[in-house]
Amino acid sequence: MLYLSIPLALLVLVCGQLAARRHPHSVWWDPYIYAVVAPVFGFCVCFFTAPLIQAAVIFPPLLAWPYIRRYVRTFVPFSLLGLVIGYGFAFKSARETVEKYDELRDRHPYESMEERVPVPRLSDDPPAGVTAAHLDEFETNVESARHTWRTRSLRQLHEDRVRLFVNAPGFGALRNLTMGPTERSVSPEPRPDTPAQETPSPTPHDRCLSATDETDLLELHGKGSLDFVNPAGFGFVKDRNHVSGFLPHGFSETPAATSRWQVDRIELIGLLLHPEPVVYVSERLPSMTKVRDIPTRPLDEFEANGLVTLRRGGTLAVGTVESQARMLGALRSARQCVECHGGQRGDLLGAFSYTFRPINDKP
Protein backbone atom coordinates (compact mmCIF):
# COMPACT_ATOMS: atom_id res chain seq x y z
CA MET A 1 0.00 0.00 0.00
CA LEU A 2 2.92 2.38 0.61
CA TYR A 3 4.06 2.06 -2.99
CA LEU A 4 0.54 2.53 -4.35
CA SER A 5 -0.12 5.55 -2.16
CA ILE A 6 2.97 7.48 -3.31
CA PRO A 7 1.60 8.36 -6.80
CA LEU A 8 -1.63 9.55 -5.17
CA ALA A 9 0.31 11.66 -2.70
CA LEU A 10 2.25 13.28 -5.56
CA LEU A 11 -1.02 13.89 -7.37
CA VAL A 12 -2.49 15.60 -4.31
CA LEU A 13 0.62 17.78 -4.03
CA VAL A 14 0.53 18.83 -7.69
CA CYS A 15 -3.21 19.47 -7.63
CA GLY A 16 -2.85 21.61 -4.54
CA GLN A 17 -0.32 23.73 -6.40
CA LEU A 18 -2.59 24.02 -9.45
CA ALA A 19 -5.58 24.98 -7.33
CA ALA A 20 -3.73 27.75 -5.44
CA ARG A 21 -3.60 30.31 -8.25
CA ARG A 22 -2.05 33.76 -7.97
CA HIS A 23 -4.00 36.99 -7.53
CA PRO A 24 -6.39 38.00 -9.03
CA HIS A 25 -7.54 34.50 -9.97
CA SER A 26 -9.80 32.59 -7.63
CA VAL A 27 -8.91 29.17 -6.28
CA TRP A 28 -9.25 26.59 -9.04
CA TRP A 29 -11.12 23.80 -7.30
CA ASP A 30 -11.54 21.50 -10.30
CA PRO A 31 -8.09 19.84 -10.02
CA TYR A 32 -8.57 19.34 -6.30
CA ILE A 33 -12.04 17.85 -6.68
CA TYR A 34 -11.47 15.63 -9.71
CA ALA A 35 -7.84 14.64 -9.22
CA VAL A 36 -7.79 14.40 -5.42
CA VAL A 37 -11.22 13.67 -4.00
CA ALA A 38 -12.16 11.21 -6.75
CA PRO A 39 -9.00 9.04 -6.52
CA VAL A 40 -8.93 9.09 -2.72
CA PHE A 41 -12.61 8.37 -2.14
CA GLY A 42 -13.59 6.71 -5.37
CA PHE A 43 -11.62 3.47 -5.29
CA CYS A 44 -13.91 0.49 -4.86
CA VAL A 45 -11.20 -1.73 -3.44
CA CYS A 46 -8.50 0.38 -1.76
CA PHE A 47 -8.69 3.15 0.80
CA PHE A 48 -5.45 5.15 1.01
CA THR A 49 -5.05 6.76 4.43
CA ALA A 50 -1.95 8.91 3.96
CA PRO A 51 -3.15 10.78 0.81
CA LEU A 52 -6.53 11.26 2.47
CA ILE A 53 -4.93 12.98 5.47
CA GLN A 54 -2.71 14.99 3.13
CA ALA A 55 -5.73 16.21 1.17
CA ALA A 56 -7.55 17.09 4.39
CA VAL A 57 -4.56 19.13 5.65
CA ILE A 58 -4.27 21.29 2.52
CA PHE A 59 -8.02 21.89 2.26
CA PRO A 60 -8.22 24.69 4.90
CA PRO A 61 -5.25 26.62 3.42
CA LEU A 62 -6.93 26.40 0.02
CA LEU A 63 -10.11 27.90 1.47
CA ALA A 64 -8.09 30.70 3.01
CA TRP A 65 -5.76 31.12 0.03
CA PRO A 66 -7.56 34.21 -1.46
CA TYR A 67 -6.87 36.03 1.83
CA ILE A 68 -3.36 34.81 2.66
CA ARG A 69 -1.73 34.71 -0.77
CA ARG A 70 -0.82 38.39 -0.49
CA TYR A 71 1.39 37.42 2.46
CA VAL A 72 2.65 34.07 1.16
CA ARG A 73 4.32 33.90 -2.23
CA THR A 74 3.74 30.16 -2.86
CA PHE A 75 1.48 27.34 -1.71
CA VAL A 76 4.43 24.92 -1.54
CA PRO A 77 4.81 25.05 2.28
CA PHE A 78 1.17 24.03 2.75
CA SER A 79 1.50 21.22 0.21
CA LEU A 80 4.64 19.91 1.91
CA LEU A 81 3.00 20.28 5.33
CA GLY A 82 0.14 18.06 4.14
CA LEU A 83 2.61 15.51 2.80
CA VAL A 84 4.61 15.46 6.05
CA ILE A 85 1.55 15.20 8.30
CA GLY A 86 -0.10 12.53 6.13
CA TYR A 87 2.94 10.27 5.98
CA GLY A 88 4.03 11.12 9.53
CA PHE A 89 0.75 9.71 10.77
CA ALA A 90 1.04 6.76 8.37
CA PHE A 91 4.57 5.86 9.51
CA LYS A 92 3.59 6.14 13.19
CA SER A 93 0.57 3.90 12.63
CA ALA A 94 2.66 1.45 10.57
CA ARG A 95 5.29 1.28 13.32
CA GLU A 96 2.63 0.43 15.89
CA THR A 97 1.37 -2.30 13.57
CA VAL A 98 4.89 -3.69 13.13
CA GLU A 99 5.34 -3.78 16.93
CA LYS A 100 2.18 -5.86 17.18
CA TYR A 101 3.62 -8.25 14.58
CA ASP A 102 6.84 -8.45 16.61
CA GLU A 103 4.86 -9.44 19.70
CA LEU A 104 2.95 -12.01 17.67
CA ARG A 105 6.22 -13.35 16.27
CA ASP A 106 7.59 -13.75 19.80
CA ARG A 107 4.55 -15.84 20.73
CA HIS A 108 4.91 -18.02 17.62
CA PRO A 109 8.69 -18.18 17.07
CA TYR A 110 10.80 -20.34 14.85
CA GLU A 111 12.05 -23.52 16.50
CA SER A 112 14.61 -26.09 15.44
CA MET A 113 13.69 -29.73 14.90
CA GLU A 114 17.28 -30.97 15.32
CA GLU A 115 16.75 -32.41 18.81
CA ARG A 116 12.99 -32.79 18.67
CA VAL A 117 13.00 -34.95 15.54
CA PRO A 118 16.11 -37.13 15.07
CA VAL A 119 17.25 -37.83 11.53
CA PRO A 120 16.01 -41.29 10.41
CA ARG A 121 18.44 -44.12 9.96
CA LEU A 122 19.16 -45.06 6.38
CA SER A 123 16.30 -46.88 4.67
CA ASP A 124 17.04 -50.49 3.68
CA ASP A 125 15.14 -50.46 0.41
CA PRO A 126 13.51 -47.62 -1.57
CA PRO A 127 9.71 -47.70 -1.91
CA ALA A 128 8.45 -49.81 -4.78
CA GLY A 129 5.23 -51.42 -6.00
CA VAL A 130 2.31 -51.08 -3.58
CA THR A 131 4.46 -49.13 -1.13
CA ALA A 132 5.41 -46.54 -3.75
CA ALA A 133 1.78 -46.12 -4.84
CA HIS A 134 0.66 -45.80 -1.24
CA LEU A 135 3.35 -43.18 -0.55
CA ASP A 136 2.40 -41.21 -3.67
CA GLU A 137 -1.24 -41.12 -2.60
CA PHE A 138 -0.27 -40.17 0.95
CA GLU A 139 1.87 -37.25 -0.31
CA THR A 140 -1.00 -35.98 -2.46
CA ASN A 141 -3.35 -36.01 0.53
CA VAL A 142 -0.78 -34.32 2.77
CA GLU A 143 -0.11 -31.59 0.21
CA SER A 144 -3.81 -30.76 -0.21
CA ALA A 145 -4.33 -30.59 3.57
CA ARG A 146 -1.20 -28.74 4.72
CA HIS A 147 -1.75 -25.41 2.96
CA THR A 148 -4.11 -23.56 5.28
CA TRP A 149 -4.72 -19.90 6.09
CA ARG A 150 -2.70 -20.53 9.27
CA THR A 151 0.30 -21.72 7.24
CA ARG A 152 0.14 -18.65 5.00
CA SER A 153 -0.19 -16.34 8.02
CA LEU A 154 2.83 -17.89 9.77
CA ARG A 155 4.91 -17.63 6.59
CA GLN A 156 3.85 -14.01 6.16
CA LEU A 157 4.64 -13.23 9.81
CA HIS A 158 8.21 -14.56 9.61
CA GLU A 159 9.23 -14.09 5.99
CA ASP A 160 7.38 -10.99 4.73
CA ARG A 161 8.43 -8.33 7.24
CA VAL A 162 9.03 -5.64 4.62
CA ARG A 163 5.74 -6.40 2.90
CA LEU A 164 3.91 -6.28 6.23
CA PHE A 165 5.37 -2.80 6.84
CA VAL A 166 4.52 -1.31 3.44
CA ASN A 167 1.04 -2.86 3.60
CA ALA A 168 0.34 -1.57 7.11
CA PRO A 169 -3.12 0.02 7.46
CA GLY A 170 -1.48 3.43 8.08
CA PHE A 171 -0.58 3.68 4.40
CA GLY A 172 -3.89 2.28 3.22
CA ALA A 173 -6.04 -0.79 3.40
CA LEU A 174 -8.09 -3.12 1.29
CA ARG A 175 -11.71 -2.59 2.19
CA ASN A 176 -13.18 -5.26 4.47
CA LEU A 177 -9.98 -7.31 4.46
CA THR A 178 -7.37 -7.81 7.18
CA MET A 179 -4.00 -7.17 5.58
CA GLY A 180 -1.69 -9.03 7.96
CA PRO A 181 -1.55 -12.03 10.28
CA THR A 182 -3.47 -11.95 13.56
CA GLU A 183 -3.50 -14.09 16.68
CA ARG A 184 -6.59 -15.79 15.35
CA SER A 185 -5.09 -16.53 11.93
CA VAL A 186 -1.89 -18.11 13.34
CA SER A 187 -3.61 -20.12 16.10
CA PRO A 188 -4.46 -23.76 15.31
CA GLU A 189 -8.02 -24.93 14.92
CA PRO A 190 -9.22 -26.85 17.99
CA ARG A 191 -8.70 -30.60 17.60
CA PRO A 192 -10.37 -33.38 19.62
CA ASP A 193 -8.35 -34.92 22.41
CA THR A 194 -6.63 -38.17 21.54
CA PRO A 195 -9.28 -40.86 22.16
CA ALA A 196 -8.86 -43.43 24.92
CA GLN A 197 -8.53 -47.11 24.07
CA GLU A 198 -8.76 -50.31 26.07
CA THR A 199 -6.40 -53.25 26.22
CA PRO A 200 -7.93 -55.89 23.93
CA SER A 201 -8.93 -59.22 25.41
CA PRO A 202 -8.48 -62.20 23.05
CA THR A 203 -11.83 -63.43 21.79
CA PRO A 204 -11.84 -66.73 19.87
CA HIS A 205 -13.08 -66.41 16.29
CA ASP A 206 -12.56 -68.25 13.05
CA ARG A 207 -11.60 -65.26 10.91
CA CYS A 208 -8.11 -64.35 9.80
CA LEU A 209 -6.71 -61.38 7.97
CA SER A 210 -5.99 -62.34 4.39
CA ALA A 211 -4.90 -60.96 1.06
CA THR A 212 -8.55 -60.15 0.25
CA ASP A 213 -8.49 -57.57 3.05
CA GLU A 214 -5.38 -55.79 1.75
CA THR A 215 -7.15 -53.00 -0.16
CA ASP A 216 -9.43 -52.15 2.76
CA LEU A 217 -6.58 -52.35 5.26
CA LEU A 218 -4.36 -50.10 3.12
CA GLU A 219 -7.16 -47.54 3.00
CA LEU A 220 -7.70 -47.80 6.77
CA HIS A 221 -3.98 -47.40 7.42
CA GLY A 222 -3.67 -44.51 4.95
CA LYS A 223 -6.54 -42.52 6.45
CA GLY A 224 -5.34 -43.27 9.96
CA SER A 225 -1.80 -42.15 9.11
CA LEU A 226 -3.10 -38.92 7.59
CA ASP A 227 -5.13 -38.22 10.74
CA PHE A 228 -2.10 -38.99 12.92
CA VAL A 229 0.26 -36.80 10.88
CA ASN A 230 -2.28 -33.92 10.81
CA PRO A 231 -0.87 -31.87 7.89
CA ALA A 232 -2.85 -28.81 9.00
CA GLY A 233 -0.69 -28.83 12.13
CA PHE A 234 2.63 -28.60 10.26
CA GLY A 235 2.66 -24.82 10.54
CA PHE A 236 5.18 -23.02 8.35
CA VAL A 237 8.34 -24.97 7.55
CA LYS A 238 11.18 -22.93 6.07
CA ASP A 239 13.74 -25.63 6.77
CA ARG A 240 14.62 -28.14 9.49
CA ASN A 241 15.98 -25.40 11.76
CA HIS A 242 13.19 -22.90 11.13
CA VAL A 243 9.71 -24.25 11.85
CA SER A 244 6.88 -22.18 13.30
CA GLY A 245 3.58 -23.44 14.67
CA PHE A 246 4.28 -27.18 14.46
CA LEU A 247 1.81 -29.36 16.41
CA PRO A 248 2.76 -32.84 17.66
CA HIS A 249 1.35 -35.70 15.62
CA GLY A 250 -1.51 -37.67 17.11
CA PHE A 251 -4.82 -39.37 16.36
CA SER A 252 -8.04 -37.39 16.68
CA GLU A 253 -10.27 -40.42 16.17
CA THR A 254 -10.18 -44.20 15.86
CA PRO A 255 -9.76 -45.23 12.20
CA ALA A 256 -13.04 -46.28 10.62
CA ALA A 257 -13.77 -49.99 10.35
CA THR A 258 -13.54 -51.95 7.13
CA SER A 259 -16.37 -54.21 5.96
CA ARG A 260 -14.91 -57.10 8.03
CA TRP A 261 -12.71 -55.61 10.71
CA GLN A 262 -12.66 -52.84 13.25
CA VAL A 263 -9.72 -51.49 15.19
CA ASP A 264 -9.42 -52.83 18.73
CA ARG A 265 -6.13 -51.13 19.61
CA ILE A 266 -3.26 -49.21 18.00
CA GLU A 267 0.22 -48.82 19.42
CA LEU A 268 3.08 -46.79 18.00
CA ILE A 269 6.41 -48.44 17.27
CA GLY A 270 9.20 -45.90 17.67
CA LEU A 271 12.45 -46.19 15.72
CA LEU A 272 14.10 -42.80 16.23
CA LEU A 273 14.30 -41.84 19.90
CA HIS A 274 15.70 -45.09 21.32
CA PRO A 275 18.71 -47.24 20.42
CA GLU A 276 16.40 -50.17 19.66
CA PRO A 277 12.79 -50.23 18.38
CA VAL A 278 10.22 -49.86 21.18
CA VAL A 279 6.44 -49.82 21.48
CA TYR A 280 4.88 -46.87 23.28
CA VAL A 281 2.31 -48.07 25.81
CA SER A 282 -0.60 -45.71 26.41
CA GLU A 283 -4.24 -45.83 27.39
CA ARG A 284 -4.93 -43.52 24.48
CA LEU A 285 -4.40 -43.75 20.75
CA PRO A 286 -0.83 -42.88 19.73
CA SER A 287 0.24 -39.27 20.12
CA MET A 288 3.66 -37.61 19.97
CA THR A 289 2.77 -35.13 22.72
CA LYS A 290 5.41 -35.55 25.46
CA VAL A 291 6.39 -38.81 23.77
CA ARG A 292 9.65 -39.03 25.72
CA ASP A 293 7.61 -39.45 28.92
CA ILE A 294 5.45 -42.31 27.59
CA PRO A 295 6.43 -45.76 28.96
CA THR A 296 7.67 -48.30 26.44
CA ARG A 297 7.95 -52.06 26.02
CA PRO A 298 10.03 -54.27 23.74
CA LEU A 299 8.57 -55.52 20.48
CA ASP A 300 6.79 -58.86 20.68
CA GLU A 301 7.59 -61.62 18.20
CA PHE A 302 4.93 -60.61 15.67
CA GLU A 303 6.04 -56.96 15.73
CA ALA A 304 9.70 -57.89 15.38
CA ASN A 305 9.01 -60.11 12.37
CA GLY A 306 6.63 -57.57 10.85
CA LEU A 307 9.22 -54.81 11.21
CA VAL A 308 11.61 -56.89 9.10
CA THR A 309 8.95 -56.93 6.35
CA LEU A 310 8.52 -53.14 6.57
CA ARG A 311 12.29 -52.55 6.48
CA ARG A 312 12.42 -54.53 3.25
CA GLY A 313 10.03 -52.07 1.63
CA GLY A 314 6.60 -53.40 2.64
CA THR A 315 3.70 -51.25 3.80
CA LEU A 316 1.69 -53.87 5.75
CA ALA A 317 2.51 -57.05 7.65
CA VAL A 318 -0.49 -59.11 8.79
CA GLY A 319 -0.99 -62.25 10.88
CA THR A 320 -2.95 -63.95 13.66
CA VAL A 321 -1.47 -64.31 17.14
CA GLU A 322 -3.35 -66.14 19.92
CA SER A 323 -6.75 -65.60 18.28
CA GLN A 324 -5.96 -61.94 17.63
CA ALA A 325 -5.83 -60.40 14.16
CA ARG A 326 -2.66 -58.30 14.04
CA MET A 327 -1.14 -55.90 11.53
CA LEU A 328 1.84 -53.60 11.27
CA GLY A 329 1.54 -50.52 9.06
CA ALA A 330 4.59 -48.55 7.97
CA LEU A 331 5.01 -44.84 8.66
CA ARG A 332 7.31 -43.66 5.90
CA SER A 333 8.81 -40.25 5.30
CA ALA A 334 6.88 -38.44 2.60
CA ARG A 335 8.62 -35.60 0.81
CA GLN A 336 6.82 -33.15 3.12
CA CYS A 337 8.15 -35.04 6.15
CA VAL A 338 11.75 -34.72 4.96
CA GLU A 339 11.54 -30.95 5.52
CA CYS A 340 11.46 -31.51 9.30
CA HIS A 341 12.79 -35.05 9.76
CA GLY A 342 15.70 -34.85 7.37
CA GLY A 343 16.83 -38.09 5.76
CA GLN A 344 15.26 -39.05 2.47
CA ARG A 345 11.87 -39.81 1.02
CA GLY A 346 10.68 -43.31 1.90
CA ASP A 347 12.68 -43.65 5.14
CA LEU A 348 10.89 -45.75 7.74
CA LEU A 349 10.04 -43.38 10.60
CA GLY A 350 7.96 -45.81 12.64
CA ALA A 351 4.98 -48.12 12.42
CA PHE A 352 1.54 -48.72 13.88
CA SER A 353 0.86 -52.03 15.57
CA TYR A 354 -2.85 -52.78 15.06
CA THR A 355 -5.08 -55.30 16.78
CA PHE A 356 -8.43 -56.01 15.10
CA ARG A 357 -11.61 -57.82 15.95
CA PRO A 358 -14.29 -59.05 13.52
CA ILE A 359 -16.86 -56.40 12.76
CA ASN A 360 -19.73 -58.42 14.27
CA ASP A 361 -17.95 -59.21 17.56
CA LYS A 362 -18.83 -57.36 20.74
CA PRO A 363 -15.98 -55.75 22.68
N, C-alpha and C positions, 0 to 999 in steps of 0.2 A: 504493500500500500504506500510506503514511503516513495518508491520510485514512480508510482502512478500519480501521486499527489503533486510532485514537483512541477510537471508541466502546467497543472491547474494553478499552482501558486504563482508561476511566472505570468500566466494569463491574467490573473487578478491584478498583479503588479502593473502590467502594461495597460490594462483597461483603466486602472485608477489614474494613471498618468494621462491617458487620452481624455478621460472624463473631466479632469481638472484643467479646464482651458483658461487662457489668460484673459484679462479684462480687455474689452468690454463684453466678451462672450459669456453666456450662461454655462452652467455645468452641463456637460453632454452626458446625459444619463443612459443613452442607448447602449454604449459599449459595456457599461457596468451591468445593466439589466440582462442583456442578451449573452454576453460573453462571460459573466461572472455568476449571476443568479441561476441562469439556466443550467450550466455545467455542474454547479455545486449541488443544486436541489433537484435537478432533473434526471439524474441517473437512476435507473430502475433497480440496479444491482448494488452499486457501491455508494457509500456515503463518506465523503472525505472531510475529516474533522479539521485538519490544519488550514486548508484553504477557506473553509467556512468561517473560522475564527478570524483569519486574515481579512476576509471581505467585510466581516462585521466591524472590525477595528477601523477600517478606512471609510466606512459609511458616514459616521458623524463629521469627520473633517471635510468630506465632500459636500455635505449639507451646509457646512459653515464656510466653504471655500469662497463664495462671492464676497464675504465680509472680511476674510483674513488674507486673501491673496495680495492685497495691497501692502501687507506687512511681511509676507513670505514669498520669496521669488519662485519657488518650485514646490511641487507636491511630493517630491522624492522622499523627504524625511517621513511623511505620513505613510507612504507606501512601504518603506523599509520597516517602519514601526509595526505595521500590520504583519509583515513577513516574520519579524523577530518574535512578536507575541504569539502568533499562530503556531510557529514551529517550536518556540520555547515551551508552550503548553504541551505540544505533541511529544517532545522529547522527554519532558517530565513524566507524562502519563505512560510513555513507552518504557521508561526506566522502572517505574513502579510495577508494570506488567512483567518485565524481565526479572525483577526481584521475586515476584510470585513464582515464576518458572524455576528460579534457583531453589526456592524452598521446596517446590514439588520434586525437583531433581534430587534433592537431598533425601527426600522420603522414599524415592524409588531409584536408588543409585545403581550403577553398574556393579556387578560382582563377578569374580573369577570362578570358573568351574574346575580349576586345576585340582584342588583337594576334594571338592564336593563330588566330582564325577571322575574317577580314575580312568585312564586310557585303557581300552580293552586289550586283552592279549591277542596275539595274531590269530586270525581265523584259520582253521585247518583247510577248509575247502571253500571256494567261492560259490555263491548261490547258483543253482542250476535247476532246470526242469520246473517242478511244482513250486519249489522254494523261490526261484527267481520270479515266477508269475505272482506268487503270493506277496513278495516284497514289492514288486512293481505296483500292485493294487493298493498295498498299504501306503506307499509313498504318495500315490495320487490322492487318497483319502486324507492323509496328513496335510498335504499342501492346500487342499480346498478348505480345511478347517482351521489352519493356523493363522491365516491372514484376517485378523479382526480389527475393529476400530481401536481396540486397546493396543494392539501391536503397532499400528500406525502412529498412535499418540505417543507411545514410548519412544519410537524411532525419532519422531519429530522433536520430542523433549530433549533428547541427548545429541542428536546429529544435526538439527536445523536451527542452531542458536541464532545465526545471523538472520535467517528468514523469519524466525519468531519476532526478532526486534523490528525489522522493517515492516512486518505485518501487524504490529501492535495496534490496538484500537485507537491510540492517540493520533496516528497518522490517517486512519480511516478504517472502515469496517464493511464487510459484506453484510447486507441487510439480513437479519434473522438467522445468522450463522455464526457460531463460535469459531474464532480464527485459530486458537491454539489449544493445546492439551489442558485438561482440567483434572482435578482429583477424581471425578467421576469417570472420565474417559480412560484413565490409566489404572483404575481399580478393577480387579477381576470380578466377573459375574459370580454370584453365589453358587456353590456346588454342593450337592448333598454330601453328608458325612459318609465315610466309607462304611458300607453295610456290615453288620455282624454276621458271623457264620458259625455253625456248630460242627463239632468233631463228628464225622460220619460213623455210624455203627454198621458193620457189615450185615447186609440182608441177603440171604440166599436167593438167587434167581438164575434162570437158565439162559439169560442173554449175555452176549459178548460183543464188544466193539469189533467191527470188521471193516473190510475195505469198502463196503457199501455205505458206511457212515462217513467216509473221508470227506466228501464234499460239504456235508452239513457241519462236520467238526471243524473244517478249515474256516468256514464262515463264522462259526461261533468263536473260534480262537481269534480270527481277524477283527471282529467287532469288539470282542473283549479287550484285545491289545490296544485298539484305537481309544477305547474308553479309558484304559489305564494310562496311556501315554498323555491323553488330554492335550491335543495340539493347541487349543485355544489358551492353554496355560503356559506356552513356551515364552511368552513375552517377546521382547525384541532381542535378537541375537546378532550382534555385530561380528563377534568371533568368540573363541573359547574363553578368553579372558575379559570379555565385555558383554555381559548378559544382564538385562534389566527386566524384572517382573516375572522371573521364572517361578512356576509353582510345582511342587513335588508331584511326581506321578502317583496315581492311585485310582482304584475303581470307584465309580459313583453308583454302580448297580451290579447285581449279579447277571452275568451273561444269559441271554434268553435261551430257552431250551430248544433242542432240535425236535424232530418228529418222534424220536425214540428215546432221547436221553435228556436229562436235566442235570445241571451242575449241583453237586452235593458239597464240594469244598474246592477251594483253590489256594495253593501255597506258592510263594515266590522262591525260585532257586536263584541265589545270588552267586555271581562269578567274579565280581570285581573288587569287593571290599575286604575279602578274606583270602588267605593263602590257598585254601581249598574250597571247592563248591560247598555251599551250605543251603539249608532250607530255613526261611524265616517263619517262625511259629507265632501266629497271632489269632485272636478270636474274631478278627475282622478280615475282610478281603484284603489282598495285598495293597500296601501303600508305602511310598518311599518317605513319608513324613517321619522324621527322627528314626530312620531305618537303622542307624548304628546302635540304637538302644533296644531294638527288637531282639528277643532271644532266638537262638538258632539251634538246629539239630543237624546231624550228618545226613547225607542222602541215603535212602533205603536202596535195596537191591534193584528194584524196578527203575527208580530215578537215576541211579548210576548207569545202568545199561541204556536207558533212554537218552541220557546225556551224550553217550558215545554216538548214538544215531544222529543227534542234532549237530554234534561237532563235525560229523562227516557230510553235512550239508542238508540234512532233513529238516522238515518243519514240524512234523508230528511223530510221536512214538506212542503206540497204543498197546494195551495188554490187559489181562485180568489177573488180579492178585487177591487170593483169599476171598473170593466172591465179590470183589470190588472191581468195577470197570475203571481203569486208570489211563491217563494220557499225559504226555509231556508236550508242550507247545513252545516253540522257539521264539525268543525275543531278539530279533536281529536289528542291527544298526541300519536304519534307512539313511538316505543322504541327508535328510534334515537332522537326524540324530548326530551325525558326524560333526556338525557345527559345534555342539557342546561336548560330546563324548570324546572327540578325536578318533584316532584309528581310521578304519576304512569301511566303506559300505559293505554290508553283509556280515560284519563281525557279530559273533554271538555275545550278546550283552547279559543274557539270563534266560530263564524259562519259567513257564507256569506248570505246576504239577496239579493236574485236575483229578478229581474223583467224581464219578457219575453214578446216578441210579436210574433205572428204567423209568420212563415217563409216567407209567401207571402205578408205580410203587408209592406208598405213603412214607414220609420221613419218620 
